[in-house]
Amino acid sequence: MTNTDSICAIVLAGGRSTRFGSDKSLALLRKEPLLAHVLRACATRFPEVLLVAKEPARYGSFSGNARLVRDRASASTPLAGIEAGLAATEAEVAFCCAGDMPLAVDAALLDALFTALEGHDAAVPVNDGHLQPLCALYRREICLAAATAALAEGPVGPRRLLDAVRTAQVPWPDERPFLDADTREDLARIAAL
């Protein structure tokens, strides 16, 4: 287990929300922006929370104590946001999640990921055969270098990073931590839980 002073959460809010039709981070869930739920959940577990976005100032009014980090990469890929967050922190380990995943901070899942991280550079849940790189742990030093190298090849996704480092895969049968609001129907499903 990693020293709790040396961990952080990186919340990614850089997506284009094309399927949602508007900025899904600002969509209301129980009368609050979806992103506010994610940031608050991260703040209960992690001493440092970073909010990474192309335009982070858009979220400043409800970001709480989260540090706003600008993703300056021209590529629109979650890996660019992960790289920006890893570059902006001194924490040894970062939990990365998407800003539209209000159930990602699941205590049992995080405990399993931290246990699996021992001897690895990253720990990623696997649900129904699918890797969940936007609900995973990354060791800053190794993963930052690997992310930078991967992005130098073009706009690649987080799976390229996971292929480049020692990654522990953690089978996780409960899909709830990975539910995201890609569409308004997805948001309604999350709200019903």
Rosetta blueprint (number, residue, H / E / L):
1 M L
2 T L
3 N L
4 T H
5 D H
6 S H
7 I E
8 C E
9 A E
10 I E
11 V E
12 L E
13 A L
14 G L
15 G L
16 R L
17 S L
18 T L
19 R L
20 F L
21 G L
22 S L
23 D L
24 K H
25 S H
26 L H
27 A L
28 L E
29 L E
30 R L
31 K L
32 E E
33 P E
34 L H
35 L H
36 A H
37 H H
38 V H
39 L H
40 R H
41 A H
42 C H
43 A H
44 T H
45 R H
46 F L
47 P L
48 E L
49 V E
50 L E
51 L E
52 V E
53 A E
54 K L
55 E L
56 P H
57 A H
58 R H
59 Y H
60 G H
61 S H
62 F H
63 S L
64 G L
65 N L
66 A L
67 R E
68 L E
69 V E
70 R E
71 D L
72 R L
73 A L
74 S L
75 A L
76 S L
77 T L
78 P H
79 L H
80 A H
81 G H
82 I H
83 E H
84 A H
85 G H
86 L H
87 A H
88 A H
89 T L
90 E L
91 A L
92 E L
93 V E
94 A E
95 F E
96 C E
97 C E
98 A E
99 G L
100 D L
101 M L
102 P L
103 L L
104 A L
105 V L
106 D L
107 A H
108 A H
109 L H
110 L H
111 D H
112 A H
113 L H
114 F H
115 T H
116 A H
117 L H
118 E L
119 G L
120 H L
121 D L
122 A E
123 A E
124 V E
125 P E
126 V E
127 N E
128 D L
129 G L
130 H E
131 L E
132 Q L
133 P L
134 L L
135 C E
136 A E
137 L E
138 Y E
139 R E
140 R H
141 E H
142 I H
143 C H
144 L H
145 A H
146 A H
147 A H
148 T H
149 A H
150 A H
151 L H
152 A H
153 E L
154 G L
155 P L
156 V L
157 G L
158 P H
159 R H
160 R H
161 L H
162 L H
163 D H
164 A H
165 V L
166 R L
167 T E
168 A E
169 Q E
170 V E
171 P E
172 W L
173 P L
174 D L
175 E L
176 R H
177 P H
178 F H
179 L L
180 D L
181 A L
182 D L
183 T L
184 R H
185 E H
186 D H
187 L H
188 A H
189 R H
190 I H
191 A H
192 A L
193 L L
